[in-house]
């Protein structure tokens, strides 16, 4: 997983900083999910990469959405793509 994070940081050097600035404190897993959504990973690929359940991913996405102040109707992936 570390190589993914390093490669991602090279491609999107300001993403993590901008993400944390826009929504405050995130867990490391929430940041990883956001990174994966930024590069259009499917839910299945995120589940496999992080070895988590579908309900855990749903909870993580909901938590990030809440921390970013997004309404349930607002698309998290599209918001992350704009960062």
Secondary structure, 3 states (H helix, E strand, C coil): CHHHHHHHHHHCCCHHHHHHHHHCCCCHHHHHHHHHHHCCCCHHHHHHHHCCCHHHHHHHHHHHHHHCCCCCCCCHHHHHHCC
